[in-house]
């Protein structure tokens, strides 16, 4: 059974745009991130990212995870495992 889901991008019917209001901004961020993480897109993009872009992407995601998730949430939600 697959552990990861990207259902939002498949069902979202709202506006995709940024700057109108917080709810639309949040939905747009989810939409873009799920589209960006698509396997076929990543196979193309990953080879085109510079070393600096790759490092910046990793650093940004890591910093956001550390800032907004506690250790148990990190293991359960990001790593998809139960902390031992």
Secondary structure as UniProt FT lines:
FT   HELIX           8..11
FT   HELIX           22..36
FT   HELIX           39..48
FT   HELIX           51..68
FT   HELIX           71..73
FT   HELIX           74..78
//
